[in-house]
Structure formats: structure tokens, C-alpha cells
Amino acid sequence: MTASLACVGGVLALGFVSAFVPLVSIELTLVAAAATTRSDGLVFVLVVAAAIGQMLGKSCIFLGGRGVSLRAKPHTPDRRVRGERLGRLLARAGRRRAAAASTVLVSAFSGLPPFALVSALAGAWRIRLAQFFALGFAGRSARFAGVLVVPHLMSVAGL
């Protein structure tokens, strides 16, 4: 029981750290943790702990994005075309609430566009923190559950 609590606490903490430090992989941590347990309940708790840790960290980034302005900057000749297209796409998403919410959910699940970037933009888009947290939590939970299914099933099957 104590080892399980330590594992859950470690996953929660690493989830928080990985929200800021790209070199810390919460997915790799989850795979290792899932491969060492046979408890379906613990795997579920690990998914929730990782998602909560990530969303606590991403919420800090979100709140930092609240101070950012998305007004168009004057065109400079050396600006990259690809960056301009992405900037226009993200600015358009910010003007449409449903598109902004969808972007948060898709990014939280897939990582594209990078969720750290979308977290800051969601703050600038003036999405409510509760909505951001709920959408991000749903996307991250689905992502982490997907990451854990294969190693856990292999562990339970004795492979």
C-alpha cells in the first residue's frame, strides 16, 4: 500500500514537472509504472494522477498566457511564412470559442500543436480556467490511458 502511494505521488509530481520541462517524459514514467503493477485500479489512479499533475503545471502556463496580447504585429520581411500561417490559424481559433476549446482538447490528447503553446494561447484567448482544465484533463487522461493499455495488458498476460 505504501509503495502504491509513493508511486502515485511520484507520478503526480513528475506530471507537474513534465508540464514545464520537455525532457521529463510522463509517458515513459507511466509505462514503467504500469509494467510493474497488476492492479487495474492502480493503473486508473496513475492515469488520473498524471493528468492532474500535468494540468496543474499547464494551468500555470495558462495563467501566464492571460497577460499576452494576440494583436497582429507589423509585418517584417524576415518573418517566416509558416509561422505567419500558424499565427493566423491560432488567432482565428481564439476568436471562435468552439474552435479554441477544440484546439485545447485535440492538443491535450495528441500533442499537436504542442500543448504547452496551446496552454499559453488558451489564456490569451480568454478561455475560462475551469473549461481549460476540464478539456485538458479529458485529453490528457485519454492520452495517458492509451499509453498505459499495452504495457499493462502485457504485464497482466505475463509477457
Buried (B, 14 or more C-beta within 10 A) or exposed (E): EEEBEEBBEBBBEBBBBBBEEEEBEBBEBBBEBBEEBEEEEBBEBBBBBBBBBBBBBBBBBBBEBBEEEBEEEEEEEEEEEEEEEEBEEBBEBBEEEEBBBEBBBBBBBEBEBEBBBBBBBBBBBEBEEEBBBBBBBBBBBBBBBEBBEEBBEEBBEEE
